[in-house]
Amino acid sequence: MSRAAFAEAYRIDPLRLQDIEDGRAADDIVLVSYLKVIAADPDLVRRALSSDAP
Protein backbone atom coordinates (compact mmCIF):
# COMPACT_ATOMS: atom_id res chain seq x y z
CA MET A 1 0.00 0.00 0.00
CA SER A 2 1.39 3.40 -0.91
CA ARG A 3 1.96 6.06 1.74
CA ALA A 4 -0.89 8.10 0.26
CA ALA A 5 -3.31 5.15 0.35
CA PHE A 6 -2.24 4.25 3.91
CA ALA A 7 -2.68 7.85 5.04
CA GLU A 8 -6.13 8.04 3.49
CA ALA A 9 -7.24 4.67 4.86
CA TYR A 10 -6.18 5.52 8.41
CA ARG A 11 -6.87 9.27 8.30
CA ILE A 12 -3.28 10.36 8.86
CA ASP A 13 -1.61 13.37 7.31
CA PRO A 14 0.78 11.92 4.69
CA LEU A 15 3.40 14.50 5.63
CA ARG A 16 3.33 13.22 9.23
CA LEU A 17 3.91 9.69 7.93
CA GLN A 18 6.88 10.94 5.98
CA ASP A 19 8.17 12.62 9.14
CA ILE A 20 7.93 9.30 11.00
CA GLU A 21 9.72 7.48 8.17
CA ASP A 22 12.44 10.12 8.17
CA GLY A 23 12.84 9.98 11.97
CA ARG A 24 11.56 13.50 12.54
CA ALA A 25 8.42 12.65 14.52
CA ALA A 26 9.54 9.84 16.81
CA ASP A 27 8.55 11.98 19.80
CA ASP A 28 4.91 12.15 18.62
CA ILE A 29 3.76 9.48 21.08
CA VAL A 30 0.13 9.62 19.94
CA LEU A 31 0.97 9.02 16.29
CA VAL A 32 3.54 6.34 17.11
CA SER A 33 1.00 4.60 19.35
CA TYR A 34 -1.67 4.80 16.67
CA LEU A 35 0.71 3.25 14.14
CA LYS A 36 1.38 0.41 16.60
CA VAL A 37 -2.36 -0.22 16.93
CA ILE A 38 -2.70 -0.25 13.13
CA ALA A 39 0.21 -2.72 12.89
CA ALA A 40 -1.38 -4.98 15.50
CA ASP A 41 -4.88 -5.04 14.01
CA PRO A 42 -5.37 -3.03 10.82
CA ASP A 43 -8.83 -4.46 10.15
CA LEU A 44 -10.07 -3.40 13.57
CA VAL A 45 -8.89 0.15 12.97
CA ARG A 46 -10.52 0.25 9.52
CA ARG A 47 -13.80 -1.02 10.97
CA ALA A 48 -13.66 1.55 13.77
CA LEU A 49 -13.02 4.37 11.32
CA SER A 50 -15.81 3.27 9.01
CA SER A 51 -18.45 2.90 11.72
CA ASP A 52 -20.80 5.59 12.88
CA ALA A 53 -19.35 5.38 16.38
CA PRO A 54 -18.13 8.66 17.88
N, CA, C and O atoms as CSV, one atom per row, in Angstrom:
chain,resi,resn,atom,element,x,y,z
A,1,MET,N,N,0.862,-1.166,0.000
A,1,MET,CA,C,0.000,0.000,0.000
A,1,MET,C,C,0.912,1.234,0.000
A,1,MET,O,O,1.886,1.303,0.749
A,2,SER,N,N,0.584,2.173,-0.830
A,2,SER,CA,C,1.389,3.401,-0.908
A,2,SER,C,C,1.182,4.242,0.352
A,2,SER,O,O,0.211,4.050,1.085
A,3,ARG,N,N,2.088,5.158,0.590
A,3,ARG,CA,C,1.961,6.061,1.736
A,3,ARG,C,C,0.655,6.838,1.638
A,3,ARG,O,O,-0.050,7.004,2.634
A,4,ALA,N,N,0.335,7.311,0.446
A,4,ALA,CA,C,-0.892,8.099,0.258
A,4,ALA,C,C,-2.133,7.264,0.570
A,4,ALA,O,O,-3.051,7.741,1.238
A,5,ALA,N,N,-2.164,6.026,0.092
A,5,ALA,CA,C,-3.310,5.152,0.348
A,5,ALA,C,C,-3.411,4.815,1.842
A,5,ALA,O,O,-4.506,4.802,2.405
A,6,PHE,N,N,-2.273,4.544,2.475
A,6,PHE,CA,C,-2.244,4.251,3.909
A,6,PHE,C,C,-2.755,5.450,4.694
A,6,PHE,O,O,-3.580,5.306,5.596
A,7,ALA,N,N,-2.266,6.627,4.349
A,7,ALA,CA,C,-2.681,7.850,5.037
A,7,ALA,C,C,-4.180,8.075,4.895
A,7,ALA,O,O,-4.853,8.441,5.858
A,8,GLU,N,N,-4.690,7.858,3.712
A,8,GLU,CA,C,-6.129,8.043,3.495
A,8,GLU,C,C,-6.932,6.999,4.258
A,8,GLU,O,O,-7.932,7.330,4.896
A,9,ALA,N,N,-6.506,5.751,4.198
A,9,ALA,CA,C,-7.236,4.670,4.864
A,9,ALA,C,C,-7.314,4.866,6.371
A,9,ALA,O,O,-8.328,4.548,6.992
A,10,TYR,N,N,-6.234,5.393,6.959
A,10,TYR,CA,C,-6.183,5.524,8.409
A,10,TYR,C,C,-6.277,6.963,8.893
A,10,TYR,O,O,-6.046,7.253,10.067
A,11,ARG,N,N,-6.620,7.861,7.971
A,11,ARG,CA,C,-6.869,9.273,8.299
A,11,ARG,C,C,-5.664,9.936,8.983
A,11,ARG,O,O,-5.788,10.572,10.030
A,12,ILE,N,N,-4.521,9.766,8.363
A,12,ILE,CA,C,-3.283,10.364,8.864
A,12,ILE,C,C,-2.754,11.311,7.799
A,12,ILE,O,O,-2.822,11.013,6.607
A,13,ASP,N,N,-2.234,12.436,8.224
A,13,ASP,CA,C,-1.608,13.375,7.305
A,13,ASP,C,C,-0.390,12.696,6.667
A,13,ASP,O,O,0.513,12.267,7.385
A,14,PRO,N,N,-0.347,12.590,5.340
A,14,PRO,CA,C,0.780,11.924,4.690
A,14,PRO,C,C,2.134,12.558,5.014
A,14,PRO,O,O,3.154,11.870,5.030
A,15,LEU,N,N,2.145,13.851,5.267
A,15,LEU,CA,C,3.401,14.503,5.633
A,15,LEU,C,C,3.887,14.047,7.003
A,15,LEU,O,O,5.091,13.958,7.241
A,16,ARG,N,N,2.948,13.758,7.906
A,16,ARG,CA,C,3.332,13.223,9.225
A,16,ARG,C,C,3.908,11.819,9.077
A,16,ARG,O,O,4.856,11.460,9.776
A,17,LEU,N,N,3.345,11.029,8.178
A,17,LEU,CA,C,3.906,9.695,7.926
A,17,LEU,C,C,5.327,9.809,7.401
A,17,LEU,O,O,6.210,9.052,7.804
A,18,GLN,N,N,5.538,10.744,6.516
A,18,GLN,CA,C,6.880,10.943,5.984
A,18,GLN,C,C,7.830,11.370,7.105
A,18,GLN,O,O,8.982,10.937,7.150
A,19,ASP,N,N,7.346,12.212,7.999
A,19,ASP,CA,C,8.165,12.625,9.142
A,19,ASP,C,C,8.568,11.417,9.987
A,19,ASP,O,O,9.717,11.312,10.417
A,20,ILE,N,N,7.630,10.516,10.222
A,20,ILE,CA,C,7.931,9.301,10.996
A,20,ILE,C,C,8.985,8.476,10.261
A,20,ILE,O,O,9.964,8.031,10.858
A,21,GLU,N,N,8.777,8.279,8.970
A,21,GLU,CA,C,9.716,7.477,8.173
A,21,GLU,C,C,11.107,8.102,8.153
A,21,GLU,O,O,12.111,7.392,8.094
A,22,ASP,N,N,11.163,9.415,8.201
A,22,ASP,CA,C,12.444,10.120,8.171
A,22,ASP,C,C,13.027,10.347,9.562
A,22,ASP,O,O,14.089,10.956,9.692
A,23,GLY,N,N,12.346,9.862,10.608
A,23,GLY,CA,C,12.839,9.979,11.966
A,23,GLY,C,C,12.633,11.338,12.601
A,23,GLY,O,O,13.257,11.652,13.615
A,24,ARG,N,N,11.762,12.149,12.014
A,24,ARG,CA,C,11.555,13.502,12.539
A,24,ARG,C,C,10.372,13.615,13.490
A,24,ARG,O,O,10.157,14.679,14.070
A,25,ALA,N,N,9.598,12.545,13.667
A,25,ALA,CA,C,8.416,12.646,14.523
A,25,ALA,C,C,8.361,11.511,15.543
A,25,ALA,O,O,7.286,11.152,16.023
A,26,ALA,N,N,9.510,10.954,15.867
A,26,ALA,CA,C,9.545,9.840,16.811
A,26,ALA,C,C,9.015,10.233,18.187
A,26,ALA,O,O,8.587,9.372,18.955
A,27,ASP,N,N,9.041,11.526,18.501
A,27,ASP,CA,C,8.551,11.984,19.795
A,27,ASP,C,C,7.040,12.218,19.809
A,27,ASP,O,O,6.486,12.593,20.842
A,28,ASP,N,N,6.374,12.004,18.687
A,28,ASP,CA,C,4.913,12.148,18.621
A,28,ASP,C,C,4.301,10.846,19.122
A,28,ASP,O,O,3.954,9.969,18.331
A,29,ILE,N,N,4.169,10.727,20.444
A,29,ILE,CA,C,3.757,9.484,21.079
A,29,ILE,C,C,2.364,9.041,20.635
A,29,ILE,O,O,2.098,7.842,20.542
A,30,VAL,N,N,1.488,9.983,20.365
A,30,VAL,CA,C,0.128,9.623,19.936
A,30,VAL,C,C,0.175,8.976,18.556
A,30,VAL,O,O,-0.434,7.927,18.345
A,31,LEU,N,N,0.879,9.580,17.630
A,31,LEU,CA,C,0.974,9.017,16.287
A,31,LEU,C,C,1.705,7.680,16.302
A,31,LEU,O,O,1.271,6.730,15.649
A,32,VAL,N,N,2.790,7.599,17.028
A,32,VAL,CA,C,3.543,6.341,17.108
A,32,VAL,C,C,2.665,5.238,17.712
A,32,VAL,O,O,2.686,4.100,17.242
A,33,SER,N,N,1.908,5.571,18.736
A,33,SER,CA,C,1.005,4.598,19.354
A,33,SER,C,C,-0.087,4.167,18.386
A,33,SER,O,O,-0.418,2.984,18.307
A,34,TYR,N,N,-0.640,5.110,17.658
A,34,TYR,CA,C,-1.674,4.800,16.667
A,34,TYR,C,C,-1.115,3.864,15.597
A,34,TYR,O,O,-1.783,2.910,15.197
A,35,LEU,N,N,0.089,4.127,15.139
A,35,LEU,CA,C,0.705,3.251,14.140
A,35,LEU,C,C,0.923,1.847,14.692
A,35,LEU,O,O,0.808,0.871,13.951
A,36,LYS,N,N,1.235,1.732,15.978
A,36,LYS,CA,C,1.382,0.412,16.603
A,36,LYS,C,C,0.053,-0.334,16.641
A,36,LYS,O,O,0.006,-1.543,16.416
A,37,VAL,N,N,-1.024,0.393,16.928
A,37,VAL,CA,C,-2.358,-0.220,16.932
A,37,VAL,C,C,-2.712,-0.693,15.523
A,37,VAL,O,O,-3.231,-1.796,15.349
A,38,ILE,N,N,-2.436,0.133,14.525
A,38,ILE,CA,C,-2.696,-0.254,13.133
A,38,ILE,C,C,-1.890,-1.500,12.790
A,38,ILE,O,O,-2.419,-2.417,12.161
A,39,ALA,N,N,-0.631,-1.551,13.187
A,39,ALA,CA,C,0.207,-2.719,12.890
A,39,ALA,C,C,-0.331,-3.970,13.559
A,39,ALA,O,O,-0.261,-5.058,12.987
A,40,ALA,N,N,-0.870,-3.828,14.766
A,40,ALA,CA,C,-1.375,-4.980,15.504
A,40,ALA,C,C,-2.691,-5.507,14.933
A,40,ALA,O,O,-2.909,-6.718,14.888
A,41,ASP,N,N,-3.565,-4.600,14.497
A,41,ASP,CA,C,-4.880,-5.044,14.005
A,41,ASP,C,C,-5.449,-4.033,13.015
A,41,ASP,O,O,-6.354,-3.269,13.353
A,42,PRO,N,N,-4.922,-4.029,11.801
A,42,PRO,CA,C,-5.370,-3.032,10.818
A,42,PRO,C,C,-6.861,-3.123,10.484
A,42,PRO,O,O,-7.504,-2.101,10.243
A,43,ASP,N,N,-7.410,-4.331,10.467
A,43,ASP,CA,C,-8.832,-4.465,10.152
A,43,ASP,C,C,-9.707,-3.843,11.233
A,43,ASP,O,O,-10.725,-3.222,10.929
A,44,LEU,N,N,-9.320,-4.006,12.475
A,44,LEU,CA,C,-10.068,-3.402,13.573
A,44,LEU,C,C,-10.098,-1.887,13.433
A,44,LEU,O,O,-11.143,-1.261,13.614
A,45,VAL,N,N,-8.964,-1.308,13.115
A,45,VAL,CA,C,-8.895,0.153,12.968
A,45,VAL,C,C,-9.756,0.605,11.796
A,45,VAL,O,O,-10.477,1.597,11.902
A,46,ARG,N,N,-9.685,-0.112,10.685
A,46,ARG,CA,C,-10.518,0.254,9.525
A,46,ARG,C,C,-11.995,0.165,9.858
A,46,ARG,O,O,-12.776,1.038,9.479
A,47,ARG,N,N,-12.383,-0.897,10.574
A,47,ARG,CA,C,-13.796,-1.023,10.967
A,47,ARG,C,C,-14.208,0.114,11.888
A,47,ARG,O,O,-15.295,0.673,11.746
A,48,ALA,N,N,-13.342,0.453,12.829
A,48,ALA,CA,C,-13.664,1.546,13.768
A,48,ALA,C,C,-13.802,2.867,13.029
A,48,ALA,O,O,-14.687,3.663,13.346
A,49,LEU,N,N,-12.946,3.111,12.055
A,49,LEU,CA,C,-13.017,4.367,11.315
A,49,LEU,C,C,-14.207,4.421,10.375
A,49,LEU,O,O,-14.684,5.505,10.042
A,50,SER,N,N,-14.690,3.272,9.946
A,50,SER,CA,C,-15.807,3.266,9.005
A,50,SER,C,C,-17.164,3.218,9.706
A,50,SER,O,O,-18.197,3.392,9.059
A,51,SER,N,N,-17.176,2.987,11.004
A,51,SER,CA,C,-18.446,2.899,11.723
A,51,SER,C,C,-18.968,4.287,12.031
A,51,SER,O,O,-18.275,5.288,11.854
A,52,ASP,N,N,-20.186,4.322,12.491
A,52,ASP,CA,C,-20.800,5.594,12.882
A,52,ASP,C,C,-20.521,5.930,14.339
A,52,ASP,O,O,-21.071,6.892,14.874
A,53,ALA,N,N,-19.669,5.141,14.980
A,53,ALA,CA,C,-19.346,5.384,16.383
A,53,ALA,C,C,-18.591,6.688,16.536
A,53,ALA,O,O,-17.806,7.066,15.666
A,54,PRO,N,N,-18.829,7.378,17.646
A,54,PRO,CA,C,-18.133,8.660,17.884
A,54,PRO,C,C,-16.640,8.476,18.073
A,54,PRO,O,O,-15.920,9.453,18.281
